Amino acid sequence: MLKLMQDNDFIVSKTDPKGRITYCNKIFMDMAGYTEEELLGHPHNIIRHPDMPKAVFKYLWETISKKQEVFAFVINQTKNGDAYWVYANVTASFDSNGNIIGYYSVRRKPNEKALETIIPLYKKMLDVEKNDGVAASFKVLTDILEKEGIGYDELIISIQG
């Protein structure tokens, strides 16, 4: 079953540099179907949905580790196997010396029109990924961006509107 976020919902979480959850708000727990105890200290990928291309997460981790923010559409899986889509913004958190001490993510309801673009794109990327690996999956995305003459961030932000 597909769960839908409410228009005014914001899912918030923080992780350590390895991606282990150090904070999650009630909306996150409610949407994911986990208790705080089941989430804290566990890898954020506890909610990774099998329909989510690994290539998107590869891009996300490469980008945020360079202290740059990322916007992405992500399908997550709940504890009971349901799914929910989010429009995510992920940024690094820094100590007073500018070192990364974790990551902060805020997710909101994605634009339904954006999902009309993202769902078939992710399906194509996932099909390629299953047969030819993450690099080939990522090339599907970069080829589309090159053809359209836009960057990843420009595409994601423009379709969210």
Phi and psi in radians as a Rosetta constraint file:
Dihedral C 1 N 2 CA 2 C 2 CIRCULARHARMONIC -1.698 0.35
Dihedral N 2 CA 2 C 2 N 3 CIRCULARHARMONIC 2.137 0.35
Dihedral C 2 N 3 CA 3 C 3 CIRCULARHARMONIC -1.608 0.35
Dihedral N 3 CA 3 C 3 N 4 CIRCULARHARMONIC 2.569 0.35
Dihedral C 3 N 4 CA 4 C 4 CIRCULARHARMONIC -2.040 0.35
Dihedral N 4 CA 4 C 4 N 5 CIRCULARHARMONIC 2.366 0.35
Dihedral C 4 N 5 CA 5 C 5 CIRCULARHARMONIC -1.278 0.35
Dihedral N 5 CA 5 C 5 N 6 CIRCULARHARMONIC 2.692 0.35
Dihedral C 5 N 6 CA 6 C 6 CIRCULARHARMONIC -1.403 0.35
Dihedral N 6 CA 6 C 6 N 7 CIRCULARHARMONIC 2.721 0.35
Dihedral C 6 N 7 CA 7 C 7 CIRCULARHARMONIC -0.991 0.35
Dihedral N 7 CA 7 C 7 N 8 CIRCULARHARMONIC -0.614 0.35
Dihedral C 7 N 8 CA 8 C 8 CIRCULARHARMONIC -1.730 0.35
Dihedral N 8 CA 8 C 8 N 9 CIRCULARHARMONIC 0.136 0.35
Dihedral C 8 N 9 CA 9 C 9 CIRCULARHARMONIC -1.325 0.35
Dihedral N 9 CA 9 C 9 N 10 CIRCULARHARMONIC 2.493 0.35
Dihedral C 9 N 10 CA 10 C 10 CIRCULARHARMONIC -2.303 0.35
Dihedral N 10 CA 10 C 10 N 11 CIRCULARHARMONIC 2.076 0.35
Dihedral C 10 N 11 CA 11 C 11 CIRCULARHARMONIC -1.573 0.35
Dihedral N 11 CA 11 C 11 N 12 CIRCULARHARMONIC 2.236 0.35
Dihedral C 11 N 12 CA 12 C 12 CIRCULARHARMONIC -2.200 0.35
Dihedral N 12 CA 12 C 12 N 13 CIRCULARHARMONIC 2.370 0.35
Dihedral C 12 N 13 CA 13 C 13 CIRCULARHARMONIC -2.596 0.35
Dihedral N 13 CA 13 C 13 N 14 CIRCULARHARMONIC 2.744 0.35
Dihedral C 13 N 14 CA 14 C 14 CIRCULARHARMONIC -2.235 0.35
Dihedral N 14 CA 14 C 14 N 15 CIRCULARHARMONIC 2.572 0.35
Dihedral C 14 N 15 CA 15 C 15 CIRCULARHARMONIC -2.294 0.35
Dihedral N 15 CA 15 C 15 N 16 CIRCULARHARMONIC 2.874 0.35
Dihedral C 15 N 16 CA 16 C 16 CIRCULARHARMONIC -1.397 0.35
Dihedral N 16 CA 16 C 16 N 17 CIRCULARHARMONIC 3.106 0.35
Dihedral C 16 N 17 CA 17 C 17 CIRCULARHARMONIC -1.057 0.35
Dihedral N 17 CA 17 C 17 N 18 CIRCULARHARMONIC -0.362 0.35
Dihedral C 17 N 18 CA 18 C 18 CIRCULARHARMONIC -1.575 0.35
Dihedral N 18 CA 18 C 18 N 19 CIRCULARHARMONIC -0.018 0.35
Dihedral C 18 N 19 CA 19 C 19 CIRCULARHARMONIC 1.576 0.35
Dihedral N 19 CA 19 C 19 N 20 CIRCULARHARMONIC 0.214 0.35
Dihedral C 19 N 20 CA 20 C 20 CIRCULARHARMONIC -1.469 0.35
Dihedral N 20 CA 20 C 20 N 21 CIRCULARHARMONIC 2.343 0.35
Dihedral C 20 N 21 CA 21 C 21 CIRCULARHARMONIC -1.190 0.35
Dihedral N 21 CA 21 C 21 N 22 CIRCULARHARMONIC 2.215 0.35
Dihedral C 21 N 22 CA 22 C 22 CIRCULARHARMONIC -1.979 0.35
Dihedral N 22 CA 22 C 22 N 23 CIRCULARHARMONIC -0.263 0.35
Dihedral C 22 N 23 CA 23 C 23 CIRCULARHARMONIC -2.713 0.35
Dihedral N 23 CA 23 C 23 N 24 CIRCULARHARMONIC 2.482 0.35
Dihedral C 23 N 24 CA 24 C 24 CIRCULARHARMONIC -2.613 0.35
Dihedral N 24 CA 24 C 24 N 25 CIRCULARHARMONIC 2.420 0.35
Dihedral C 24 N 25 CA 25 C 25 CIRCULARHARMONIC -1.481 0.35
Dihedral N 25 CA 25 C 25 N 26 CIRCULARHARMONIC 2.982 0.35
Dihedral C 25 N 26 CA 26 C 26 CIRCULARHARMONIC -1.079 0.35
Dihedral N 26 CA 26 C 26 N 27 CIRCULARHARMONIC -0.648 0.35
Dihedral C 26 N 27 CA 27 C 27 CIRCULARHARMONIC -1.102 0.35
Dihedral N 27 CA 27 C 27 N 28 CIRCULARHARMONIC -0.677 0.35
Dihedral C 27 N 28 CA 28 C 28 CIRCULARHARMONIC -1.044 0.35
Dihedral N 28 CA 28 C 28 N 29 CIRCULARHARMONIC -0.875 0.35
Dihedral C 28 N 29 CA 29 C 29 CIRCULARHARMONIC -1.063 0.35
Dihedral N 29 CA 29 C 29 N 30 CIRCULARHARMONIC -0.755 0.35
Dihedral C 29 N 30 CA 30 C 30 CIRCULARHARMONIC -1.113 0.35
Dihedral N 30 CA 30 C 30 N 31 CIRCULARHARMONIC -0.794 0.35
Dihedral C 30 N 31 CA 31 C 31 CIRCULARHARMONIC -1.172 0.35
Dihedral N 31 CA 31 C 31 N 32 CIRCULARHARMONIC -0.743 0.35
Dihedral C 31 N 32 CA 32 C 32 CIRCULARHARMONIC -1.396 0.35
Dihedral N 32 CA 32 C 32 N 33 CIRCULARHARMONIC -0.364 0.35
Dihedral C 32 N 33 CA 33 C 33 CIRCULARHARMONIC 1.378 0.35
Dihedral N 33 CA 33 C 33 N 34 CIRCULARHARMONIC 0.323 0.35
Dihedral C 33 N 34 CA 34 C 34 CIRCULARHARMONIC -1.937 0.35
Dihedral N 34 CA 34 C 34 N 35 CIRCULARHARMONIC 2.727 0.35
Dihedral C 34 N 35 CA 35 C 35 CIRCULARHARMONIC -1.459 0.35
Dihedral N 35 CA 35 C 35 N 36 CIRCULARHARMONIC 2.876 0.35
Dihedral C 35 N 36 CA 36 C 36 CIRCULARHARMONIC -1.015 0.35
Dihedral N 36 CA 36 C 36 N 37 CIRCULARHARMONIC -0.722 0.35
Dihedral C 36 N 37 CA 37 C 37 CIRCULARHARMONIC -1.102 0.35
Dihedral N 37 CA 37 C 37 N 38 CIRCULARHARMONIC -0.584 0.35
Dihedral C 37 N 38 CA 38 C 38 CIRCULARHARMONIC -1.321 0.35
Dihedral N 38 CA 38 C 38 N 39 CIRCULARHARMONIC -0.345 0.35
Dihedral C 38 N 39 CA 39 C 39 CIRCULARHARMONIC -1.713 0.35
Dihedral N 39 CA 39 C 39 N 40 CIRCULARHARMONIC -0.799 0.35
Dihedral C 39 N 40 CA 40 C 40 CIRCULARHARMONIC -1.062 0.35
Dihedral N 40 CA 40 C 40 N 41 CIRCULARHARMONIC 2.303 0.35
Dihedral C 40 N 41 CA 41 C 41 CIRCULARHARMONIC 1.484 0.35
Dihedral N 41 CA 41 C 41 N 42 CIRCULARHARMONIC -0.141 0.35
Dihedral C 41 N 42 CA 42 C 42 CIRCULARHARMONIC -1.705 0.35
Dihedral N 42 CA 42 C 42 N 43 CIRCULARHARMONIC 2.695 0.35
Dihedral C 42 N 43 CA 43 C 43 CIRCULARHARMONIC -1.063 0.35
Dihedral N 43 CA 43 C 43 N 44 CIRCULARHARMONIC 2.473 0.35
Dihedral C 43 N 44 CA 44 C 44 CIRCULARHARMONIC -1.038 0.35
Dihedral N 44 CA 44 C 44 N 45 CIRCULARHARMONIC -0.420 0.35
Dihedral C 44 N 45 CA 45 C 45 CIRCULARHARMONIC -1.266 0.35
Dihedral N 45 CA 45 C 45 N 46 CIRCULARHARMONIC 0.115 0.35
Dihedral C 45 N 46 CA 46 C 46 CIRCULARHARMONIC -1.005 0.35
Dihedral N 46 CA 46 C 46 N 47 CIRCULARHARMONIC -0.438 0.35
Dihedral C 46 N 47 CA 47 C 47 CIRCULARHARMONIC -1.840 0.35
Dihedral N 47 CA 47 C 47 N 48 CIRCULARHARMONIC 0.216 0.35
Dihedral C 47 N 48 CA 48 C 48 CIRCULARHARMONIC -1.165 0.35
Dihedral N 48 CA 48 C 48 N 49 CIRCULARHARMONIC 2.269 0.35
Dihedral C 48 N 49 CA 49 C 49 CIRCULARHARMONIC -1.588 0.35
Dihedral N 49 CA 49 C 49 N 50 CIRCULARHARMONIC 2.480 0.35
Dihedral C 49 N 50 CA 50 C 50 CIRCULARHARMONIC -1.139 0.35
Dihedral N 50 CA 50 C 50 N 51 CIRCULARHARMONIC -0.270 0.35
Dihedral C 50 N 51 CA 51 C 51 CIRCULARHARMONIC -1.509 0.35
Dihedral N 51 CA 51 C 51 N 52 CIRCULARHARMONIC 0.078 0.35
Dihedral C 51 N 52 CA 52 C 52 CIRCULARHARMONIC -1.657 0.35
Dihedral N 52 CA 52 C 52 N 53 CIRCULARHARMONIC 2.084 0.35
Dihedral C 52 N 53 CA 53 C 53 CIRCULARHARMONIC -1.111 0.35
Dihedral N 53 CA 53 C 53 N 54 CIRCULARHARMONIC 2.327 0.35
Dihedral C 53 N 54 CA 54 C 54 CIRCULARHARMONIC -1.098 0.35
Dihedral N 54 CA 54 C 54 N 55 CIRCULARHARMONIC -0.479 0.35
Dihedral C 54 N 55 CA 55 C 55 CIRCULARHARMONIC -1.055 0.35
Dihedral N 55 CA 55 C 55 N 56 CIRCULARHARMONIC -0.592 0.35
Dihedral C 55 N 56 CA 56 C 56 CIRCULARHARMONIC -1.165 0.35
Dihedral N 56 CA 56 C 56 N 57 CIRCULARHARMONIC -0.735 0.35
Dihedral C 56 N 57 CA 57 C 57 CIRCULARHARMONIC -1.196 0.35
Dihedral N 57 CA 57 C 57 N 58 CIRCULARHARMONIC -0.587 0.35
Dihedral C 57 N 58 CA 58 C 58 CIRCULARHARMONIC -1.046 0.35
Dihedral N 58 CA 58 C 58 N 59 CIRCULARHARMONIC -0.829 0.35
Dihedral C 58 N 59 CA 59 C 59 CIRCULARHARMONIC -1.073 0.35
Dihedral N 59 CA 59 C 59 N 60 CIRCULARHARMONIC -0.790 0.35
Dihedral C 59 N 60 CA 60 C 60 CIRCULARHARMONIC -1.014 0.35
Dihedral N 60 CA 60 C 60 N 61 CIRCULARHARMONIC -0.889 0.35
Dihedral C 60 N 61 CA 61 C 61 CIRCULARHARMONIC -1.145 0.35
Dihedral N 61 CA 61 C 61 N 62 CIRCULARHARMONIC -0.677 0.35
Dihedral C 61 N 62 CA 62 C 62 CIRCULARHARMONIC -1.093 0.35
Dihedral N 62 CA 62 C 62 N 63 CIRCULARHARMONIC -0.685 0.35
Dihedral C 62 N 63 CA 63 C 63 CIRCULARHARMONIC -1.293 0.35
Dihedral N 63 CA 63 C 63 N 64 CIRCULARHARMONIC -0.852 0.35
Dihedral C 63 N 64 CA 64 C 64 CIRCULARHARMONIC -1.221 0.35
Dihedral N 64 CA 64 C 64 N 65 CIRCULARHARMONIC -0.483 0.35
Dihedral C 64 N 65 CA 65 C 65 CIRCULARHARMONIC -1.225 0.35
Dihedral N 65 CA 65 C 65 N 66 CIRCULARHARMONIC -0.284 0.35
Dihedral C 65 N 66 CA 66 C 66 CIRCULARHARMONIC -1.647 0.35
Dihedral N 66 CA 66 C 66 N 67 CIRCULARHARMONIC 0.261 0.35
Dihedral C 66 N 67 CA 67 C 67 CIRCULARHARMONIC 1.187 0.35
Dihedral N 67 CA 67 C 67 N 68 CIRCULARHARMONIC 0.474 0.35
Dihedral C 67 N 68 CA 68 C 68 CIRCULARHARMONIC -1.934 0.35
Dihedral N 68 CA 68 C 68 N 69 CIRCULARHARMONIC 2.551 0.35
Dihedral C 68 N 69 CA 69 C 69 CIRCULARHARMONIC -1.428 0.35
Dihedral N 69 CA 69 C 69 N 70 CIRCULARHARMONIC 2.761 0.35
Dihedral C 69 N 70 CA 70 C 70 CIRCULARHARMONIC -2.304 0.35
Dihedral N 70 CA 70 C 70 N 71 CIRCULARHARMONIC 2.438 0.35
Dihedral C 70 N 71 CA 71 C 71 CIRCULARHARMONIC -1.970 0.35
Dihedral N 71 CA 71 C 71 N 72 CIRCULARHARMONIC 2.405 0.35
Dihedral C 71 N 72 CA 72 C 72 CIRCULARHARMONIC -2.740 0.35
Dihedral N 72 CA 72 C 72 N 73 CIRCULARHARMONIC 2.670 0.35
Dihedral C 72 N 73 CA 73 C 73 CIRCULARHARMONIC -1.650 0.35
Dihedral N 73 CA 73 C 73 N 74 CIRCULARHARMONIC 2.301 0.35
Dihedral C 73 N 74 CA 74 C 74 CIRCULARHARMONIC -2.366 0.35
Dihedral N 74 CA 74 C 74 N 75 CIRCULARHARMONIC 2.366 0.35
Dihedral C 74 N 75 CA 75 C 75 CIRCULARHARMONIC -1.746 0.35
Dihedral N 75 CA 75 C 75 N 76 CIRCULARHARMONIC 2.228 0.35
Dihedral C 75 N 76 CA 76 C 76 CIRCULARHARMONIC -1.951 0.35
Dihedral N 76 CA 76 C 76 N 77 CIRCULARHARMONIC 2.789 0.35
Dihedral C 76 N 77 CA 77 C 77 CIRCULARHARMONIC -2.023 0.35
Dihedral N 77 CA 77 C 77 N 78 CIRCULARHARMONIC 2.339 0.35
Dihedral C 77 N 78 CA 78 C 78 CIRCULARHARMONIC -1.391 0.35
Dihedral N 78 CA 78 C 78 N 79 CIRCULARHARMONIC 2.975 0.35
Dihedral C 78 N 79 CA 79 C 79 CIRCULARHARMONIC -1.009 0.35
Dihedral N 79 CA 79 C 79 N 80 CIRCULARHARMONIC -0.624 0.35
Dihedral C 79 N 80 CA 80 C 80 CIRCULARHARMONIC -1.617 0.35
Dihedral N 80 CA 80 C 80 N 81 CIRCULARHARMONIC 0.154 0.35
Dihedral C 80 N 81 CA 81 C 81 CIRCULARHARMONIC 1.678 0.35
Dihedral N 81 CA 81 C 81 N 82 CIRCULARHARMONIC -0.061 0.35
Dihedral C 81 N 82 CA 82 C 82 CIRCULARHARMONIC -1.215 0.35
Dihedral N 82 CA 82 C 82 N 83 CIRCULARHARMONIC 3.001 0.35
Dihedral C 82 N 83 CA 83 C 83 CIRCULARHARMONIC -2.251 0.35
Dihedral N 83 CA 83 C 83 N 84 CIRCULARHARMONIC 2.710 0.35
Dihedral C 83 N 84 CA 84 C 84 CIRCULARHARMONIC -2.651 0.35
Dihedral N 84 CA 84 C 84 N 85 CIRCULARHARMONIC 2.435 0.35
Dihedral C 84 N 85 CA 85 C 85 CIRCULARHARMONIC -1.623 0.35
Dihedral N 85 CA 85 C 85 N 86 CIRCULARHARMONIC 2.519 0.35
Dihedral C 85 N 86 CA 86 C 86 CIRCULARHARMONIC -2.380 0.35
Dihedral N 86 CA 86 C 86 N 87 CIRCULARHARMONIC 2.714 0.35
Dihedral C 86 N 87 CA 87 C 87 CIRCULARHARMONIC -1.840 0.35
Dihedral N 87 CA 87 C 87 N 88 CIRCULARHARMONIC 1.924 0.35
Dihedral C 87 N 88 CA 88 C 88 CIRCULARHARMONIC -1.841 0.35
Dihedral N 88 CA 88 C 88 N 89 CIRCULARHARMONIC 2.501 0.35
Dihedral C 88 N 89 CA 89 C 89 CIRCULARHARMONIC -2.122 0.35
Dihedral N 89 CA 89 C 89 N 90 CIRCULARHARMONIC 2.135 0.35
Dihedral C 89 N 90 CA 90 C 90 CIRCULARHARMONIC -2.146 0.35
Dihedral N 90 CA 90 C 90 N 91 CIRCULARHARMONIC 2.271 0.35
Dihedral C 90 N 91 CA 91 C 91 CIRCULARHARMONIC -2.349 0.35
Dihedral N 91 CA 91 C 91 N 92 CIRCULARHARMONIC 2.751 0.35
Dihedral C 91 N 92 CA 92 C 92 CIRCULARHARMONIC -1.413 0.35
Dihedral N 92 CA 92 C 92 N 93 CIRCULARHARMONIC 2.615 0.35
Dihedral C 92 N 93 CA 93 C 93 CIRCULARHARMONIC -1.868 0.35
Dihedral N 93 CA 93 C 93 N 94 CIRCULARHARMONIC 2.482 0.35
Dihedral C 93 N 94 CA 94 C 94 CIRCULARHARMONIC -2.140 0.35
Dihedral N 94 CA 94 C 94 N 95 CIRCULARHARMONIC 2.661 0.35
Dihedral C 94 N 95 CA 95 C 95 CIRCULARHARMONIC -1.505 0.35
Dihedral N 95 CA 95 C 95 N 96 CIRCULARHARMONIC -3.080 0.35
Dihedral C 95 N 96 CA 96 C 96 CIRCULARHARMONIC -1.173 0.35
Dihedral N 96 CA 96 C 96 N 97 CIRCULARHARMONIC -0.257 0.35
Dihedral C 96 N 97 CA 97 C 97 CIRCULARHARMONIC -1.712 0.35
Dihedral N 97 CA 97 C 97 N 98 CIRCULARHARMONIC 0.087 0.35
Dihedral C 97 N 98 CA 98 C 98 CIRCULARHARMONIC 1.468 0.35
Dihedral N 98 CA 98 C 98 N 99 CIRCULARHARMONIC 0.191 0.35
Dihedral C 98 N 99 CA 99 C 99 CIRCULARHARMONIC -1.468 0.35
Dihedral N 99 CA 99 C 99 N 100 CIRCULARHARMONIC 2.506 0.35
Dihedral C 99 N 100 CA 100 C 100 CIRCULARHARMONIC -1.244 0.35
Dihedral N 100 CA 100 C 100 N 101 CIRCULARHARMONIC 2.187 0.35
Dihedral C 100 N 101 CA 101 C 101 CIRCULARHARMONIC -2.005 0.35
Dihedral N 101 CA 101 C 101 N 102 CIRCULARHARMONIC -0.002 0.35
Dihedral C 101 N 102 CA 102 C 102 CIRCULARHARMONIC 2.855 0.35
Dihedral N 102 CA 102 C 102 N 103 CIRCULARHARMONIC -2.957 0.35
Dihedral C 102 N 103 CA 103 C 103 CIRCULARHARMONIC -2.372 0.35
Dihedral N 103 CA 103 C 103 N 104 CIRCULARHARMONIC 2.623 0.35
Dihedral C 103 N 104 CA 104 C 104 CIRCULARHARMONIC -2.192 0.35
Dihedral N 104 CA 104 C 104 N 105 CIRCULARHARMONIC 2.270 0.35
Dihedral C 104 N 105 CA 105 C 105 CIRCULARHARMONIC -2.296 0.35
Dihedral N 105 CA 105 C 105 N 106 CIRCULARHARMONIC 2.341 0.35
Dihedral C 105 N 106 CA 106 C 106 CIRCULARHARMONIC -2.129 0.35
Dihedral N 106 CA 106 C 106 N 107 CIRCULARHARMONIC 2.225 0.35
Dihedral C 106 N 107 CA 107 C 107 CIRCULARHARMONIC -2.127 0.35
Dihedral N 107 CA 107 C 107 N 108 CIRCULARHARMONIC 2.502 0.35
Dihedral C 107 N 108 CA 108 C 108 CIRCULARHARMONIC -2.355 0.35
Dihedral N 108 CA 108 C 108 N 109 CIRCULARHARMONIC 3.075 0.35
Dihedral C 108 N 109 CA 109 C 109 CIRCULARHARMONIC -1.137 0.35
Dihedral N 109 CA 109 C 109 N 110 CIRCULARHARMONIC 2.265 0.35
Dihedral C 109 N 110 CA 110 C 110 CIRCULARHARMONIC -1.344 0.35
Dihedral N 110 CA 110 C 110 N 111 CIRCULARHARMONIC 2.676 0.35
Dihedral C 110 N 111 CA 111 C 111 CIRCULARHARMONIC -1.166 0.35
Dihedral N 111 CA 111 C 111 N 112 CIRCULARHARMONIC 2.246 0.35
Dihedral C 111 N 112 CA 112 C 112 CIRCULARHARMONIC -1.048 0.35
Dihedral N 112 CA 112 C 112 N 113 CIRCULARHARMONIC -0.619 0.35
Dihedral C 112 N 113 CA 113 C 113 CIRCULARHARMONIC -1.128 0.35
Dihedral N 113 CA 113 C 113 N 114 CIRCULARHARMONIC -0.623 0.35
Dihedral C 113 N 114 CA 114 C 114 CIRCULARHARMONIC -1.099 0.35
Dihedral N 114 CA 114 C 114 N 115 CIRCULARHARMONIC -0.699 0.35
Dihedral C 114 N 115 CA 115 C 115 CIRCULARHARMONIC -1.134 0.35
Dihedral N 115 CA 115 C 115 N 116 CIRCULARHARMONIC -0.469 0.35
Dihedral C 115 N 116 CA 116 C 116 CIRCULARHARMONIC -1.111 0.35
Dihedral N 116 CA 116 C 116 N 117 CIRCULARHARMONIC -0.467 0.35
Dihedral C 116 N 117 CA 117 C 117 CIRCULARHARMONIC -1.531 0.35
Dihedral N 117 CA 117 C 117 N 118 CIRCULARHARMONIC -0.778 0.35
Dihedral C 117 N 118 CA 118 C 118 CIRCULARHARMONIC -1.233 0.35
Dihedral N 118 CA 118 C 118 N 119 CIRCULARHARMONIC -0.753 0.35
Dihedral C 118 N 119 CA 119 C 119 CIRCULARHARMONIC -1.035 0.35
Dihedral N 119 CA 119 C 119 N 120 CIRCULARHARMONIC -0.863 0.35
Dihedral C 119 N 120 CA 120 C 120 CIRCULARHARMONIC -1.176 0.35
Dihedral N 120 CA 120 C 120 N 121 CIRCULARHARMONIC -0.571 0.35
Dihedral C 120 N 121 CA 121 C 121 CIRCULARHARMONIC -1.102 0.35
Dihedral N 121 CA 121 C 121 N 122 CIRCULARHARMONIC -0.853 0.35
Dihedral C 121 N 122 CA 122 C 122 CIRCULARHARMONIC -1.118 0.35
Dihedral N 122 CA 122 C 122 N 123 CIRCULARHARMONIC -0.636 0.35
Dihedral C 122 N 123 CA 123 C 123 CIRCULARHARMONIC -1.091 0.35
Dihedral N 123 CA 123 C 123 N 124 CIRCULARHARMONIC -0.780 0.35
Dihedral C 123 N 124 CA 124 C 124 CIRCULARHARMONIC -1.110 0.35
Dihedral N 124 CA 124 C 124 N 125 CIRCULARHARMONIC -0.781 0.35
Dihedral C 124 N 125 CA 125 C 125 CIRCULARHARMONIC -1.063 0.35
Dihedral N 125 CA 125 C 125 N 126 CIRCULARHARMONIC -0.737 0.35
Dihedral C 125 N 126 CA 126 C 126 CIRCULARHARMONIC -1.163 0.35
Dihedral N 126 CA 126 C 126 N 127 CIRCULARHARMONIC -0.705 0.35
Dihedral C 126 N 127 CA 127 C 127 CIRCULARHARMONIC -1.055 0.35
Dihedral N 127 CA 127 C 127 N 128 CIRCULARHARMONIC -0.770 0.35
Dihedral C 127 N 128 CA 128 C 128 CIRCULARHARMONIC -1.164 0.35
Dihedral N 128 CA 128 C 128 N 129 CIRCULARHARMONIC -0.738 0.35
Dihedral C 128 N 129 CA 129 C 129 CIRCULARHARMONIC -1.052 0.35
Dihedral N 129 CA 129 C 129 N 130 CIRCULARHARMONIC -0.714 0.35
Dihedral C 129 N 130 CA 130 C 130 CIRCULARHARMONIC -1.095 0.35
Dihedral N 130 CA 130 C 130 N 131 CIRCULARHARMONIC -0.597 0.35
Dihedral C 130 N 131 CA 131 C 131 CIRCULARHARMONIC -1.664 0.35
Dihedral N 131 CA 131 C 131 N 132 CIRCULARHARMONIC -0.644 0.35
Dihedral C 131 N 132 CA 132 C 132 CIRCULARHARMONIC -2.140 0.35
Dihedral N 132 CA 132 C 132 N 133 CIRCULARHARMONIC -0.012 0.35
Dihedral C 132 N 133 CA 133 C 133 CIRCULARHARMONIC 1.702 0.35
Dihedral N 133 CA 133 C 133 N 134 CIRCULARHARMONIC 3.043 0.35
Dihedral C 133 N 134 CA 134 C 134 CIRCULARHARMONIC -1.132 0.35
Dihedral N 134 CA 134 C 134 N 135 CIRCULARHARMONIC -0.728 0.35
Dihedral C 134 N 135 CA 135 C 135 CIRCULARHARMONIC -1.079 0.35
Dihedral N 135 CA 135 C 135 N 136 CIRCULARHARMONIC -0.715 0.35
Dihedral C 135 N 136 CA 136 C 136 CIRCULARHARMONIC -1.177 0.35
Dihedral N 136 CA 136 C 136 N 137 CIRCULARHARMONIC -0.642 0.35
Dihedral C 136 N 137 CA 137 C 137 CIRCULARHARMONIC -1.108 0.35
Dihedral N 137 CA 137 C 137 N 138 CIRCULARHARMONIC -0.777 0.35
Dihedral C 137 N 138 CA 138 C 138 CIRCULARHARMONIC -1.123 0.35
Dihedral N 138 CA 138 C 138 N 139 CIRCULARHARMONIC -0.592 0.35
Dihedral C 138 N 139 CA 139 C 139 CIRCULARHARMONIC -1.111 0.35
Dihedral N 139 CA 139 C 139 N 140 CIRCULARHARMONIC -0.590 0.35
Dihedral C 139 N 140 CA 140 C 140 CIRCULARHARMONIC -0.977 0.35
Dihedral N 140 CA 140 C 140 N 141 CIRCULARHARMONIC -0.813 0.35
Dihedral C 140 N 141 CA 141 C 141 CIRCULARHARMONIC -1.155 0.35
Dihedral N 141 CA 141 C 141 N 142 CIRCULARHARMONIC -0.855 0.35
Dihedral C 141 N 142 CA 142 C 142 CIRCULARHARMONIC -1.155 0.35
Dihedral N 142 CA 142 C 142 N 143 CIRCULARHARMONIC -0.569 0.35
Dihedral C 142 N 143 CA 143 C 143 CIRCULARHARMONIC -1.118 0.35
Dihedral N 143 CA 143 C 143 N 144 CIRCULARHARMONIC -0.720 0.35
Dihedral C 143 N 144 CA 144 C 144 CIRCULARHARMONIC -1.133 0.35
Dihedral N 144 CA 144 C 144 N 145 CIRCULARHARMONIC -0.778 0.35
Dihedral C 144 N 145 CA 145 C 145 CIRCULARHARMONIC -1.074 0.35
Dihedral N 145 CA 145 C 145 N 146 CIRCULARHARMONIC -0.745 0.35
Dihedral C 145 N 146 CA 146 C 146 CIRCULARHARMONIC -1.116 0.35
Dihedral N 146 CA 146 C 146 N 147 CIRCULARHARMONIC -0.754 0.35
Dihedral C 146 N 147 CA 147 C 147 CIRCULARHARMONIC -1.067 0.35
Dihedral N 147 CA 147 C 147 N 148 CIRCULARHARMONIC -0.709 0.35
Dihedral C 147 N 148 CA 148 C 148 CIRCULARHARMONIC -1.411 0.35
Dihedral N 148 CA 148 C 148 N 149 CIRCULARHARMONIC -0.238 0.35
Dihedral C 148 N 149 CA 149 C 149 CIRCULARHARMONIC 1.239 0.35
Dihedral N 149 CA 149 C 149 N 150 CIRCULARHARMONIC 0.567 0.35
Dihedral C 149 N 150 CA 150 C 150 CIRCULARHARMONIC -2.316 0.35
Dihedral N 150 CA 150 C 150 N 151 CIRCULARHARMONIC 2.850 0.35
Dihedral C 150 N 151 CA 151 C 151 CIRCULARHARMONIC -1.590 0.35
Dihedral N 151 CA 151 C 151 N 152 CIRCULARHARMONIC 2.943 0.35
Dihedral C 151 N 152 CA 152 C 152 CIRCULARHARMONIC -0.998 0.35
Dihedral N 152 CA 152 C 152 N 153 CIRCULARHARMONIC -0.908 0.35
Dihedral C 152 N 153 CA 153 C 153 CIRCULARHARMONIC -1.035 0.35
Dihedral N 153 CA 153 C 153 N 154 CIRCULARHARMONIC -0.731 0.35
Dihedral C 153 N 154 CA 154 C 154 CIRCULARHARMONIC -1.057 0.35
Dihedral N 154 CA 154 C 154 N 155 CIRCULARHARMONIC -0.743 0.35
Dihedral C 154 N 155 CA 155 C 155 CIRCULARHARMONIC -1.103 0.35
Dihedral N 155 CA 155 C 155 N 156 CIRCULARHARMONIC -0.903 0.35
Dihedral C 155 N 156 CA 156 C 156 CIRCULARHARMONIC -1.093 0.35
Dihedral N 156 CA 156 C 156 N 157 CIRCULARHARMONIC -0.825 0.35
Dihedral C 156 N 157 CA 157 C 157 CIRCULARHARMONIC -1.169 0.35
Dihedral N 157 CA 157 C 157 N 158 CIRCULARHARMONIC -0.674 0.35
Dihedral C 157 N 158 CA 158 C 158 CIRCULARHARMONIC -1.180 0.35
Dihedral N 158 CA 158 C 158 N 159 CIRCULARHARMONIC -0.659 0.35
Dihedral C 158 N 159 CA 159 C 159 CIRCULARHARMONIC -1.397 0.35
Dihedral N 159 CA 159 C 159 N 160 CIRCULARHARMONIC -0.378 0.35
Dihedral C 159 N 160 CA 160 C 160 CIRCULARHARMONIC -1.258 0.35
Dihedral N 160 CA 160 C 160 N 161 CIRCULARHARMONIC -0.623 0.35
